[in-house]
Amino acid sequence: MLKRKLDMFWESVSMSAANIVGNKMRSFLTTLGIIIGVAAIIALMTVVQGATDTMNEQFDAMGLGTLRLQVTGTALKRGLTDAELGELLACEHVGGVSPSLSATVTAKRGGAWSDVITLMGNGEGYFSHNGDLLARGRAINAIDVAQASHVCLLDGDAAKTLFFGEDPMGKTLYLAGQEFTVVGTVDENENASLFAQILFGGASDGTVYVPYTAAKKLVGTSTVSTAEIYVTDPDETDAAVEEMEAALDGIFNYKDDTYTILNMESMTDAMNLMTSMMMSLLVGIASIALVVGGIGIMNMMLVTVTERTTEIGLRKALGAEPGQIQMQFLIEAIILSLLGGVIGVIAGLAISFAICANTDITFSINTFAIALGVSFSAAVGIIFGWAPARKASNLNPIDALRSI
């Protein structure tokens, strides 16, 4: 009995496949909606997930247990002095403070110059806590900070702008009219951190890093408005934030909106929530194409039932049961939808790979997206193929044979 049912099932599969192959163009056009829908789901989910992973990697590279302090200050007090930075360093759960200062300055070296170079003033802790940043030479050290030394490091863009075709190591340049010596270069990719661009801004001609004490003199200020705070234990980040808030409230006389403390872990959680919501929205929009494809399959199957009325009548007259007729047409709809799903998966992966290859997004195969796309396509075949299959199984054999 079981063998007979299996034989009938495979016979239905064979007949369905033969009918699909016999109408190649119509079958392709029918599955086109499924192909587009599945490809859109795969491409969108893969690219969004890749972008999310890339941003999370950049956030992680900035370091867990690292806080970003941004001071807006008051009308009378715009930033923090070195003594006030020392108060923050004295907090129990704070292991280090690296002040930061950014500005756009004019840079000149020989006949090459630019008026849109980003000047980044940093403390020695910035490079020690961002070890991957240094590419060549040495980093800014405590002596450079204490003496406000005129030394600098260049990123890739600044090196190309001011030392095109030359090795900048050990050479001099002028920043805002003052001479600085190049003692190192930073990794171009590491410097392209999304967070750094948002926080400090960007310049088309590159970035030059100098001791923050020297940067203060260049821009004519005695305070800084940004700093990296290094927590002694990442598990004690909340305690460190509370201690810093208490110290900063005292520094700014408990005025509201005078500073912001950014926690990288909370930013990562917020980013993941946003991308999850975005992905759900995009998948919902792409699923509309699957619904359209399902309607196309149902339309084709209804036409097929009409065209094969005589065949259905003959099979019923020879003893075929309604369930067997229904199975054949339902299998045909499922094969069409799965065929479209497989082609859509291949197209979606190809599209997402092409997008990632031309951007800084990391490409990785999203197995959940593939499973979702194939499952959707199978569900579409079953849901939209059921009505035509049911119609075929309910045909009266006498009415069906009248056309012979």
VEXZA-969249 format. One record per residue (C-alpha): residue in one letter; x negated, y negated, z negated. Coordinates in steps of 0.1 Angstrom, whole numbers. Each point is the difference from the previous one (the first is absolute). Example, Ala and Ser with C-alpha at 12.3 -4.5 7.8 and 13.67 -1.06 7.14 Angstrom:
2
+---------+-------+-------+-------+
: residuo :    xx :    yy :    zz :
+---------+-------+-------+-------+
:       A :  -123 :    45 :   -78 :
:       S :   -14 :   -34 :     7 :
+---------+-------+-------+-------+
END
This chain:
404
+---------+-------+-------+-------+
: residuo :    xx :    yy :    zz :
+---------+-------+-------+-------+
:       M :     0 :     0 :     0 :
:       L :   -28 :   -24 :   -10 :
:       K :   -20 :     9 :    32 :
:       R :    31 :    -7 :    21 :
:       K :     4 :   -34 :   -16 :
:       L :   -37 :    -9 :     5 :
:       D :     2 :    11 :    37 :
:       M :    31 :   -22 :     5 :
:       F :   -18 :   -29 :   -17 :
:       W :   -31 :     2 :    22 :
:       E :    22 :     4 :    30 :
:       S :    17 :   -33 :   -10 :
:       V :   -33 :   -16 :    -4 :
:       S :   -12 :    12 :    34 :
:       M :    32 :   -12 :    18 :
:       S :    -3 :   -34 :   -18 :
:       A :   -36 :    -4 :    10 :
:       A :     8 :    10 :    36 :
:       N :    28 :   -26 :     2 :
:       I :   -23 :   -27 :   -14 :
:       V :   -28 :     8 :    25 :
:       G :    25 :     2 :    29 :
:       N :    10 :   -37 :    -7 :
:       K :   -34 :   -15 :    -7 :
:       M :     8 :   -37 :     6 :
:       R :    33 :     1 :   -18 :
:       S :   -16 :    18 :   -29 :
:       F :   -29 :   -26 :    -2 :
:       L :    24 :   -30 :     1 :
:       T :    21 :    17 :   -27 :
:       T :   -30 :     5 :   -23 :
:       L :   -14 :   -35 :     7 :
:       G :    19 :   -16 :   -29 :
:       I :   -13 :    27 :   -24 :
:       I :   -36 :    -5 :    13 :
:       I :     2 :   -38 :    -5 :
:       G :    15 :     3 :   -34 :
:       V :   -24 :    26 :   -13 :
:       A :   -30 :   -18 :    15 :
:       A :    11 :   -32 :   -16 :
:       I :     4 :    17 :   -34 :
:       I :   -34 :    17 :     2 :
:       A :   -18 :   -31 :    13 :
:       L :    15 :   -24 :   -25 :
:       M :    -5 :    22 :   -31 :
:       T :   -36 :     9 :    10 :
:       V :   -10 :   -36 :     7 :
:       V :    17 :   -14 :   -31 :
:       Q :   -15 :    28 :   -22 :
:       G :   -34 :    -6 :    15 :
:       A :     2 :   -37 :    -6 :
:       T :    11 :     6 :   -36 :
:       D :   -29 :    24 :    -5 :
:       T :   -25 :   -25 :    15 :
:       M :    13 :   -28 :   -23 :
:       N :    -1 :    23 :   -31 :
:       E :   -36 :     9 :     8 :
:       Q :    -9 :   -36 :     2 :
:       F :    17 :    -7 :   -33 :
:       D :   -17 :    29 :   -16 :
:       A :   -33 :   -12 :    14 :
:       M :     6 :   -32 :   -19 :
:       G :    -1 :    21 :   -31 :
:       L :    25 :    12 :   -25 :
:       G :    -5 :   -17 :   -33 :
:       T :    -7 :   -32 :    18 :
:       L :    22 :   -31 :    -5 :
:       R :     2 :   -30 :    22 :
:       L :     5 :   -34 :   -17 :
:       Q :    13 :   -29 :    20 :
:       V :     2 :   -33 :   -18 :
:       T :    23 :   -28 :    12 :
:       G :    -6 :   -21 :   -31 :
:       T :    16 :   -33 :    -8 :
:       A :    -4 :   -36 :    13 :
:       L :   -28 :    -6 :   -25 :
:       K :   -16 :    34 :     0 :
:       R :    -4 :    18 :    33 :
:       G :   -22 :    29 :    -9 :
:       L :   -22 :    18 :   -25 :
:       T :   -34 :   -11 :   -12 :
:       D :   -29 :    24 :    -7 :
:       A :     7 :    -3 :   -38 :
:       E :    37 :     9 :     6 :
:       L :   -11 :    30 :    22 :
:       G :   -21 :    10 :   -30 :
:       E :    32 :     0 :   -21 :
:       L :    15 :    25 :    24 :
:       L :   -31 :    22 :    -1 :
:       A :     2 :     0 :   -38 :
:       C :    34 :    19 :     1 :
:       E :    -3 :    35 :   -14 :
:       H :    11 :    19 :    30 :
:       V :   -18 :   -22 :    26 :
:       G :   -33 :    14 :    12 :
:       G :    -9 :   -26 :    25 :
:       V :    10 :   -32 :    17 :
:       S :   -10 :   -10 :    36 :
:       P :    11 :   -35 :     9 :
:       S :     8 :    -7 :    37 :
:       L :     1 :   -32 :    19 :
:       S :    10 :    -3 :    37 :
:       A :    -2 :   -29 :    24 :
:       T :    -4 :    -7 :    37 :
:       V :   -33 :   -17 :     8 :
:       T :   -22 :    -9 :    30 :
:       A :   -29 :    24 :     6 :
:       K :   -30 :    -7 :    23 :
:       R :   -30 :    20 :    11 :
:       G :   -21 :   -14 :    28 :
:       G :    22 :    -6 :    29 :
:       A :    28 :    22 :   -13 :
:       W :    27 :   -15 :   -23 :
:       S :    35 :     3 :   -12 :
:       D :    24 :   -21 :   -20 :
:       V :    23 :    28 :   -10 :
:       I :   -23 :    23 :   -20 :
:       T :    16 :    13 :   -32 :
:       L :   -22 :    -6 :   -30 :
:       M :     4 :    26 :   -28 :
:       G :   -15 :    -8 :   -34 :
:       N :    -3 :    31 :   -22 :
:       G :   -16 :    12 :   -32 :
:       E :   -24 :    29 :    -3 :
:       G :    28 :    23 :   -12 :
:       Y :    18 :    -2 :    33 :
:       F :   -26 :    20 :    19 :
:       S :    -8 :    24 :   -28 :
:       H :    37 :    10 :    -2 :
:       N :     4 :     1 :    38 :
:       G :   -30 :    21 :     9 :
:       D :    12 :     8 :    35 :
:       L :     0 :   -36 :     9 :
:       L :   -38 :    -4 :     4 :
:       A :   -14 :    13 :    33 :
:       R :   -36 :   -13 :     0 :
:       G :   -23 :   -20 :   -22 :
:       R :     9 :    -8 :   -36 :
:       A :    31 :   -13 :   -17 :
:       I :     4 :   -32 :   -21 :
:       N :   -15 :     6 :   -35 :
:       A :     3 :   -17 :   -34 :
:       I :   -32 :   -21 :     6 :
:       D :    16 :   -14 :    33 :
:       V :    31 :   -10 :   -20 :
:       A :   -19 :   -15 :   -29 :
:       Q :   -23 :   -21 :    23 :
:       A :    27 :    -7 :    26 :
:       S :   -25 :    13 :    26 :
:       H :     5 :    -8 :    36 :
:       V :     2 :    36 :    12 :
:       C :    28 :    15 :    21 :
:       L :    14 :    32 :    16 :
:       L :    17 :     1 :    34 :
:       D :    28 :    21 :    13 :
:       G :     0 :    13 :    36 :
:       D :    19 :   -30 :    15 :
:       A :   -22 :   -26 :   -17 :
:       A :   -32 :    19 :    12 :
:       K :    13 :     0 :    36 :
:       T :     9 :   -37 :    -2 :
:       L :   -32 :   -13 :   -14 :
:       F :   -26 :    27 :     8 :
:       F :    13 :    15 :    33 :
:       G :   -24 :    27 :    12 :
:       E :   -24 :    -6 :   -30 :
:       D :    -6 :    17 :   -33 :
:       P :    11 :   -26 :   -26 :
:       M :   -18 :    15 :   -30 :
:       G :   -24 :   -25 :   -16 :
:       K :    10 :   -29 :    23 :
:       T :    15 :   -33 :   -10 :
:       L :    32 :   -18 :     8 :
:       Y :    17 :   -32 :   -11 :
:       L :    33 :     0 :   -19 :
:       A :    17 :   -34 :    -4 :
:       G :   -35 :   -15 :     8 :
:       Q :   -19 :    21 :   -26 :
:       E :   -25 :    27 :     8 :
:       F :     7 :    36 :   -10 :
:       T :   -21 :    32 :     5 :
:       V :    17 :    32 :    13 :
:       V :    -8 :    28 :   -24 :
:       G :    25 :    26 :    11 :
:       T :    30 :     9 :    22 :
:       V :    33 :    15 :   -10 :
:       D :    19 :    29 :    16 :
:       E :    23 :   -15 :    27 :
:       N :    28 :    25 :    -6 :
:       E :    -1 :    -4 :   -37 :
:       N :     2 :   -37 :     3 :
:       A :    31 :     3 :    22 :
:       S :    21 :    10 :   -31 :
:       L :    36 :   -10 :     4 :
:       F :     1 :   -11 :   -36 :
:       A :   -30 :   -22 :     4 :
:       Q :    15 :   -17 :    31 :
:       I :    32 :    -7 :   -18 :
:       L :   -16 :   -13 :   -32 :
:       F :   -29 :   -20 :    14 :
:       G :    11 :    -7 :    35 :
:       G :   -20 :     7 :    31 :
:       A :   -22 :   -18 :    25 :
:       S :    -4 :     9 :    36 :
:       D :   -38 :    -5 :    -2 :
:       G :    -7 :    22 :   -30 :
:       T :    -8 :    -2 :   -37 :
:       V :   -32 :   -10 :   -19 :
:       Y :    -4 :    12 :   -36 :
:       V :   -20 :   -22 :   -25 :
:       P :    -3 :    -1 :   -38 :
:       Y :    32 :   -17 :   -14 :
:       T :   -21 :   -25 :   -19 :
:       A :   -16 :   -12 :    33 :
:       A :    34 :     0 :    17 :
:       K :    14 :   -23 :   -28 :
:       K :   -28 :   -25 :     8 :
:       L :     7 :     2 :    38 :
:       V :    37 :    -8 :    -4 :
:       G :    -5 :   -24 :   -29 :
:       T :    20 :    17 :   -28 :
:       S :    -8 :    11 :   -35 :
:       T :    28 :    26 :    -2 :
:       V :    11 :    32 :    18 :
:       S :    36 :    10 :     7 :
:       T :    -4 :    38 :     7 :
:       A :   -18 :    28 :   -16 :
:       E :    -3 :    38 :    -1 :
:       I :     5 :    15 :   -35 :
:       Y :   -15 :    34 :    -6 :
:       V :    18 :    20 :   -27 :
:       T :   -20 :    23 :   -23 :
:       D :    25 :    28 :     4 :
:       P :    26 :     2 :    28 :
:       D :    24 :    16 :   -25 :
:       E :    -2 :   -32 :   -21 :
:       T :     9 :   -24 :    29 :
:       D :    32 :   -11 :   -17 :
:       A :   -18 :    -8 :   -32 :
:       A :   -26 :   -20 :    20 :
:       V :    27 :   -20 :    17 :
:       E :    16 :    -9 :   -33 :
:       E :   -33 :   -12 :   -14 :
:       M :    -7 :   -20 :    30 :
:       E :    34 :   -16 :     0 :
:       A :    -5 :   -10 :   -36 :
:       A :   -33 :   -16 :     8 :
:       L :    12 :   -18 :    31 :
:       D :    31 :   -13 :   -17 :
:       G :   -22 :   -16 :   -26 :
:       I :   -23 :   -14 :    28 :
:       F :    30 :   -16 :    18 :
:       N :    19 :   -11 :   -31 :
:       Y :    28 :    26 :     7 :
:       K :    11 :   -17 :    32 :
:       D :    21 :    21 :    23 :
:       D :   -12 :    12 :    34 :
:       T :   -36 :    -9 :    -5 :
:       Y :   -15 :    34 :     9 :
:       T :     8 :    34 :    16 :
:       I :   -15 :    33 :    -9 :
:       L :     2 :    26 :    28 :
:       N :    -2 :    37 :    -9 :
:       M :   -12 :    21 :    30 :
:       E :    19 :    31 :   -13 :
:       S :    33 :   -19 :    -2 :
:       M :    -6 :   -15 :    35 :
:       T :    -6 :    35 :    14 :
:       D :    33 :    12 :   -16 :
:       A :    18 :   -29 :    15 :
:       M :   -15 :     5 :    34 :
:       N :    10 :    37 :    -1 :
:       L :    35 :    -9 :    -9 :
:       M :     2 :   -26 :    29 :
:       T :   -14 :    24 :    26 :
:       S :    24 :    28 :   -12 :
:       M :    30 :   -23 :     4 :
:       M :   -13 :   -11 :    34 :
:       M :    -6 :    36 :    12 :
:       S :    35 :    10 :   -10 :
:       L :    14 :   -30 :    19 :
:       L :   -20 :     8 :    31 :
:       V :     9 :    37 :    -1 :
:       G :    37 :    -9 :    -3 :
:       I :    -3 :   -23 :    31 :
:       A :   -19 :    27 :    19 :
:       S :    27 :    26 :    -9 :
:       I :    25 :   -20 :    20 :
:       A :   -18 :    13 :    31 :
:       L :     5 :    36 :   -12 :
:       V :    37 :    -6 :    -4 :
:       V :     1 :   -14 :    36 :
:       G :   -20 :    31 :    11 :
:       G :    25 :    23 :   -18 :
:       I :    29 :   -17 :    18 :
:       G :   -18 :     7 :    33 :
:       I :    -4 :    36 :    -9 :
:       M :    37 :     3 :    -9 :
:       N :    10 :   -17 :    33 :
:       M :   -22 :    24 :    20 :
:       M :    13 :    30 :   -18 :
:       L :    36 :   -10 :     6 :
:       V :    -8 :    -4 :    37 :
:       T :   -17 :    34 :    -1 :
:       V :    31 :    16 :   -15 :
:       T :    22 :   -15 :    27 :
:       E :   -24 :    12 :    28 :
:       R :    -3 :    35 :   -15 :
:       T :    37 :     5 :    -6 :
:       T :     1 :    30 :    24 :
:       E :   -30 :    16 :   -16 :
:       I :    16 :    -3 :   -34 :
:       G :    33 :    15 :    12 :
:       L :   -18 :    29 :    16 :
:       R :   -21 :     7 :   -32 :
:       K :    32 :    -1 :   -21 :
:       A :    18 :    23 :    24 :
:       L :   -29 :    24 :    -3 :
:       G :     4 :     0 :   -38 :
:       A :   -23 :   -28 :   -12 :
:       E :    12 :   -12 :   -34 :
:       P :     5 :   -38 :    -7 :
:       G :   -29 :     1 :   -25 :
:       Q :   -24 :    12 :    27 :
:       I :    11 :   -27 :    24 :
:       Q :    -4 :   -26 :   -27 :
:       M :   -34 :    13 :    -9 :
:       Q :   -13 :    -3 :    36 :
:       F :    10 :   -36 :     4 :
:       L :   -12 :   -10 :   -35 :
:       I :   -34 :    17 :     6 :
:       E :    -3 :   -20 :    33 :
:       A :     7 :   -33 :   -19 :
:       I :   -25 :     9 :   -27 :
:       I :   -27 :     9 :    26 :
:       L :     5 :   -33 :    17 :
:       S :    -3 :   -20 :   -32 :
:       L :   -30 :    20 :   -12 :
:       L :   -17 :    -4 :    33 :
:       G :     5 :   -37 :    -2 :
:       G :   -12 :     1 :   -36 :
:       V :   -33 :    17 :     9 :
:       I :    -7 :   -23 :    29 :
:       G :     9 :   -30 :   -23 :
:       V :   -25 :    12 :   -26 :
:       I :   -28 :     2 :    26 :
:       A :    10 :   -34 :    14 :
:       G :     3 :   -16 :   -35 :
:       L :   -35 :    13 :   -11 :
:       A :   -15 :   -12 :    32 :
:       I :    15 :   -35 :    -4 :
:       S :   -10 :    -2 :   -37 :
:       F :   -35 :    11 :     8 :
:       A :    -3 :   -26 :    28 :
:       I :    12 :   -27 :   -24 :
:       C :   -23 :    10 :   -28 :
:       A :   -30 :     4 :    24 :
:       N :     4 :   -37 :    10 :
:       T :     4 :   -13 :   -35 :
:       D :   -16 :     4 :   -34 :
:       I :    27 :    25 :   -11 :
:       T :   -11 :    35 :   -10 :
:       F :    17 :    27 :    21 :
:       S :    12 :    31 :   -18 :
:       I :    26 :    26 :     9 :
:       N :    31 :    -6 :   -21 :
:       T :    15 :    35 :    -4 :
:       F :    31 :   -14 :   -17 :
:       A :     7 :   -22 :    30 :
:       I :    -4 :    30 :    23 :
:       A :    23 :    22 :   -21 :
:       L :    25 :   -28 :    -2 :
:       G :     0 :    -5 :    37 :
:       V :     4 :    37 :     9 :
:       S :    27 :     4 :   -27 :
:       F :    19 :   -30 :    13 :
:       S :    -1 :    14 :    35 :
:       A :    12 :    34 :   -10 :
:       A :    28 :   -15 :   -21 :
:       V :    10 :   -21 :    30 :
:       G :     2 :    31 :    22 :
:       I :    22 :    18 :   -25 :
:       I :    23 :   -29 :    -8 :
:       F :     5 :   -13 :    35 :
:       G :    -1 :    35 :    17 :
:       W :    27 :    15 :   -22 :
:       A :    30 :   -18 :    16 :
:       P :    -8 :    10 :    36 :
:       A :    -8 :    36 :   -12 :
:       R :    33 :     1 :   -19 :
:       K :    18 :   -12 :    31 :
:       A :   -16 :    27 :    21 :
:       S :     9 :    28 :   -24 :
:       N :    36 :   -11 :    -2 :
:       L :     6 :     1 :    38 :
:       N :    29 :    22 :    11 :
:       P :   -15 :    27 :    23 :
:       I :    31 :    -1 :    23 :
:       D :    -2 :   -38 :     4 :
:       A :   -37 :     3 :     6 :
:       L :     4 :    26 :    27 :
:       R :    26 :   -19 :    20 :
:       S :   -27 :   -19 :    18 :
:       I :   -14 :    32 :    16 :
+---------+-------+-------+-------+
END
